[in-house]
């Protein structure tokens, strides 16, 4: 039941899309340049907001338009502040936690906030380290208890 349909070529529609793409790039570029000139943070949301202010029609561009327009997305990415939270967090996980130094009187709210900033992968790694520490200490305790009993 596979039917083939004769679809007319819509060359005029391609021209409309190209015009909208060019308009979005021009508005986004102007908005990005204004944000840089004003020393404000350049982000997709900020560019979309500023584009509504400078657009003569008042429509501006949507955040999703920025993401789908490759040239505009590239231009904004080059001018936005870079974020490197993964590198900083990776350093936290890489270091082995010395569980012998953990104090019972520590501020649990600060500990909770620190854990809330970690990603799921980082928490899993920390949990594995903790379980390994507990398993090693349980083995050592059982061995000592058995030797004392004999």
C-alpha positions as semicolon CSV with decimal commas, in nm:
position;residue;x (nm);y (nm);z (nm)
1;X;0,000;0,000;0,000
2;X;0,284;0,228;-0,071
3;X;0,169;0,525;-0,274
4;X;0,391;0,776;-0,435
5;X;0,273;1,130;-0,440
6;X;0,373;1,391;-0,688
7;X;0,486;1,681;-0,476
8;X;0,538;2,006;-0,658
9;X;0,874;2,168;-0,616
10;X;0,851;2,456;-0,379
11;X;1,141;2,671;-0,487
12;X;0,970;2,985;-0,360
13;X;0,955;2,832;-0,012
14;X;1,331;2,781;-0,011
15;X;1,374;3,152;-0,082
16;X;1,145;3,240;0,211
17;X;1,346;3,018;0,447
18;X;1,674;3,170;0,331
19;X;1,536;3,521;0,389
20;X;1,425;3,430;0,742
21;X;1,760;3,265;0,813
22;X;1,946;3,577;0,696
23;X;1,715;3,805;0,900
24;X;1,769;3,593;1,212
25;X;2,147;3,602;1,163
26;X;2,148;3,981;1,114
27;X;1,932;4,046;1,421
28;X;2,128;3,799;1,633
29;X;2,461;3,947;1,525
30;X;2,343;4,301;1,604
31;X;2,210;4,192;1,944
32;X;2,535;4,008;2,025
33;X;2,746;4,307;1,925
34;X;2,531;4,535;2,144
35;X;2,568;4,303;2,443
36;X;2,946;4,295;2,395
37;X;2,958;4,673;2,361
38;X;2,761;4,711;2,686
39;X;2,989;4,454;2,858
40;X;2,694;4,229;2,936
41;X;2,682;3,852;2,939
42;X;2,628;3,698;2,594
43;X;2,392;3,401;2,605
44;X;2,118;3,264;2,383
45;X;1,852;3,404;2,611
46;X;2,016;3,747;2,634
47;X;2,055;3,766;2,255
48;X;1,690;3,667;2,200
49;X;1,576;3,931;2,450
50;X;1,792;4,204;2,299
51;X;1,685;4,113;1,944
52;X;1,322;4,189;2,039
53;X;1,430;4,534;2,155
54;X;1,618;4,623;1,836
55;X;1,385;4,460;1,584
56;X;1,179;4,725;1,398
57;X;0,884;4,482;1,390
58;X;0,929;4,407;1,761
59;X;0,932;4,030;1,701
60;X;1,300;3,954;1,747
61;X;1,422;3,598;1,730
62;X;1,349;3,297;1,947
63;X;1,612;3,102;2,142
64;X;1,539;2,792;1,932
65;X;1,605;2,995;1,617
66;X;1,953;3,066;1,749
67;X;2,013;2,697;1,810
68;X;1,889;2,592;1,467
69;X;2,073;2,867;1,275
70;X;2,426;2,724;1,261
71;X;2,599;3,045;1,158
72;X;2,431;3,248;1,431
73;X;2,492;2,980;1,693
74;X;2,861;2,971;1,598
75;X;2,889;3,351;1,613
76;X;2,729;3,369;1,958
77;X;2,940;3,079;2,087
78;X;3,258;3,257;1,985
79;X;3,155;3,567;2,179
80;X;2,999;3,409;2,486
81;X;3,173;3,342;2,814
82;X;3,310;2,990;2,827
83;X;3,200;2,761;3,106
84;X;3,430;2,494;3,242
85;X;3,247;2,338;3,536
86;X;3,325;1,981;3,429
87;X;3,702;2,030;3,456
88;X;3,672;2,175;3,804
89;X;3,440;1,900;3,918
90;X;3,654;1,626;3,767
91;X;3,940;1,734;3,993
92;X;3,718;1,682;4,297
93;X;3,635;1,325;4,199
94;X;3,989;1,233;4,095
95;X;4,131;1,300;4,438
96;X;4,089;1,011;4,673
97;X;3,890;1,103;4,980
98;X;4,068;1,019;5,302
99;X;3,778;0,892;5,510
100;X;3,996;0,874;5,821
101;X;3,997;1,254;5,830
102;X;3,618;1,291;5,823
103;X;3,499;1,434;6,153
104;X;3,165;1,359;6,313
105;X;3,118;1,723;6,423
106;X;3,134;1,867;6,070
107;X;2,871;2,106;5,933
108;X;2,628;1,873;5,757
109;X;2,456;2,156;5,569
110;X;2,786;2,248;5,400
111;X;2,847;1,882;5,318
112;X;2,497;1,855;5,169
113;X;2,550;2,167;4,955
114;X;2,885;2,035;4,833
115;X;2,726;1,704;4,730
116;X;2,435;1,881;4,557
117;X;2,684;2,052;4,325
118;X;2,826;1,719;4,205
119;X;2,697;1,537;3,900
120;X;2,545;1,193;3,914
121;X;2,866;1,034;3,782
122;X;3,073;1,211;4,046
123;X;2,836;1,099;4,321
124;X;2,854;0,740;4,199
125;X;3,235;0,751;4,208
126;X;3,229;0,893;4,559
127;X;2,981;0,628;4,671
128;X;3,199;0,351;4,527
129;X;3,503;0,489;4,712
130;X;3,300;0,502;5,033
131;X;3,177;0,145;4,995
132;X;3,531;0,024;4,926
133;X;3,653;0,197;5,243
134;X;3,371;0,041;5,447
135;X;3,437;-0,306;5,300
136;X;3,810;-0,285;5,378
137;X;3,741;-0,172;5,736
138;X;3,480;-0,444;5,788
139;X;3,728;-0,706;5,668
140;X;3,997;-0,566;5,899
141;X;3,753;-0,555;6,194
142;X;3,640;-0,916;6,136
143;X;3,999;-1,033;6,112
144;X;4,092;-0,854;6,438
145;X;3,779;-0,985;6,616
146;X;3,853;-1,341;6,501
147;X;4,215;-1,318;6,621
148;X;4,103;-1,181;6,961
149;X;3,850;-1,464;6,998
150;X;4,111;-1,738;6,948
